[in-house]
């Protein structure tokens, strides 16, 4: 595996994931409300979506890339509507006092919750026009597309793996740091209620902005 391509892709994944947006707010909220594991799994959903776009760029699938760019308004509508649903549900969520890390959650419920956390951020990131345009612009500027006649399979693997590792590293750091804050505050129902209200309001605002932007761009 070409290590230089891998490390460049790590930096690419990190730079795409780091800017604060709705996924970051969602990851922070889930970490504060449910613990580091929920925050990390949410971040891994976003990292997986980043890896998908890295794969598209690495394979040089210009048709797919062009389609995603042309359909960004539709994708923005889907993502915006999904954000509004998550934001509203978070804003109105009823909270109860829990042990740090969600120790009182049944295993089956925990598994379903983690699967939902992963799937939701995967979908949100895949439908985020900012992510789509960022990867399109970066690959166009770098001339980073690789195909069978170029860097080959090893180069594509290095690119996808690096993007995923870089993005996942950011979410690991974020959930870890927020988890330290969670350990220092009371996990009372009142505290969790305010966390839900603030984060839900911010996520809802991101969703409304996305819907408004999609309507203008349509």
C-alpha positions, 0 to 999 in steps of 0.5 A: 500500500503506497504509504504517501498516498495513505497519509495524504488521504488521512489528512484529507479525511481529517480536514473533511470531518473537522469543521463543526456542522450538524454531524458534529453537534449530533455526535456531541449530544449523543456523547453527552446523553449516552456516553462515548460509545454512542458518540464514536459510533455516530462518528464512524457512520460519518467516516464510512460515508467519507470513505464512500466518497473517497472510493468514488474519487479514487475510482475516477467515477466522474459519471457518479460524481457528476450525478451527485453534484447535479442532484445536490438540491434533492439530496439537500432536501432529503438530508435537511428533512432528516435533520429536522426530524432528528432535531425535533425529536431531540428537542422534545425528548423526555429524559431520565437520570442515567448512569454514566455510559448508559450502564442501565441500558439493556444489551438488545436496546443498546445494540439497536440504539448503536445501529441507529446512531451509525445509520443516521449519520451515514445517511446524513453525511451521504446526503450532505452537499457540503461533503459531496462538493468538498470531495469533488473540489479536492479531487479535481484540484489534486488530480487525485483520481486513480484507476486501473491504469494509474495507481491501481488497486493498491492506490485506491485501497490506500486512499479509501483507508486513509480517508476513513482513518483520518475521519474516524480519528477526528470522531474518536478525539471528539467523542473522547474529549466530550466524554471527559466533560460528561464525566465532570457534569451531573447526568441528571434529568435536568442537565440532559433536558437542557442538552437536548433542547440546545442540541436539538435546536441547533440541529433543527436550525441546520435542517431548516437552513438546508431545506431553505438552501435546497429550495433556492438552488432548485 
